[in-house]
Amino acid sequence: MSAAPPLLEAVDLSFRYDAETVLDRVSFALSRGEVLALLGPSGCGKTTLLNLIAGFNLPGSGRLTLEGAPIAGPGSDRAVVFQGGALFDWLTARANVEFALSCRGVAKAERRRASDRLLALVGLADVADRFPYEMSGGMRQRVGVARVLAAEPRVMLMDEPFAAVDVQTRETLQEEVLRINAATRCAIVFVTHDIEEAVFVADRVLVLSRGGGGVAAEFRVDLPAPRWNALNRLRPEFLRLREEIYLTMKDGLRPAAESRHAAA
């Protein structure tokens, strides 16, 4: 029996801003329900790659497909969670989520039930009538996730979504994302600068090389279920992988092909 085709696939993907190469021959595949973390220093192309998947930009060369079809622009099958949630300040939490439902054409009578279900999923059933200015940063970010889920995307794109919150809230939100991923089976591409965050949330970690060099390394994360168990952060395999990724990044982030050549 043949393996299921990837949900999202990039093959030799390259992108340039003017004369500067930002991404060079990046290849990877993403399966349904999988979480892929993009890790690397500033300027390595993490957000650029996210924008290509979102359809905000088009690749200079290579192939980028979703369910076998080329990505030629934004679509409802992909949705972005920005830092701070990017909420409408004049709408309540429930109304923010209902806005996304209305864009999908969900009947008005159904929106209240669907928005309440989604807010409950992100742990905010009791703040549905609050406005963004009445909520903490972590709460606003959860509403942003609920609003994205309302669009029922196949792939959720998260661009450093928890960078602006305190450490304790950040860890709680990481655990929440894993619970949501398990409940919805929505694939996630997660951009971060934080090695520990990448190891905790992702099934695989893709390390991008400094200066548009492409993929430096790829790591598979194998931690016990449930993945959102906070004690996973203390397991020897978690600590070993965090150290291995750290040393890879400390080593100059050479592209994998260059590293193999040097070793030879």
Disulfide bonds with the S-S distance in Angstrom:
none
